[in-house]
């Protein structure tokens, strides 16, 4: 009887574990875990937005998972088989950021010994994710606006204009409307980026997701 009890308990725990793993799979949205109403709303909006080849602005504090949402939108989009290029705008000074995004010609500046395409050319027909776009300078913002409006880029050191067809997903932890009023962010770029805006909630707004997240990370 004791062995029967142990076997029954083991079987019960195994079934619970299988059910928990199934629940976790059901509540996982392209690498993002959540069952709270605010997150289900984000998932639903992301699904709807992904179908359309348009620019998207993701807003929320650092660490809320904006890049995960950007990747999910790309994976659900008509261009999911094309490339997704990721760039953190706050991690680079202007000259490096320009080179990273638009590419450069050999000899464009000191130490450059080869010609290289930028991320916009690399992800042509796909998606470019610009993290912390609010950190960019006004000069860089003008160049980003040109990509959105004219779908064209110029490598650093080259007079040649190259056409690109990319979907732009931008993310920020700043209030860009306030940045516009303060003169630190271009109003025309803000409106181009924010026609579709998704706000990513903080963990304090989705406390019911914490046990699920713990289970996900332990797994």
C-alpha positions, 0 to 999 in steps of 0.5 A: 500500500505504501508503494501504491501511495508513492506511485499514485503521488508520483503519477499525480505530480507528473500529470500536474507538471505536464499540465503546467508545461502545457499551460506555460506553452499556451500562455507564451507569445513568441518568447513573451510570457503573460496571462494578465489582461494588460499583456493579453491586450499587448499580444492582441494589438501586436497580432493586429499590427503585424499584418500591416507593413507599417512603422510601430513605436513601442513605449515603456520603461527599460526592461519591460520587453520592448525588443521581445515585442518587436521580434514578435511583430516581425515574426508575425508579419508578412516579412517574417522570412526576411531579416530583422536588424537590431540597433541600440541607439543609446549605445553609440556616438553619432558617427558610429551610429550613422555608420552602423545604420547607413554603412560607410565607404572605404576611407570615409573616416580614419581607420576605415579600410573596407566598404560596408553596408549598414543595417538598413541595407542589410535588412532590406525588405525586412525589419529594422528595430531601433531601440532607445530612438529617443536618445538620437541627435536631431541630425540623426533624426533628420536622416531617419526621417529621410529613410521613412519618407523617401525610403533611401539611404546614403553610406557615409562617404558616398554620394550615391543614394540607395533605395531600401524597403524596410519596416521600422519598429522603434522603442523608447523609454522617454516621453517623446511628446515631451521631448518634442515640446522641449525641442529635443525630438523632431515633431515630424519624425515623432508623428511618423513613428507614433501613428501606431503606438504600443505601450508595454506595461511594467511588472508592477502593472502585471503582478499576476504574471510573476508566478508564471514568469518564475516558472518560465525562468526556472524551466 
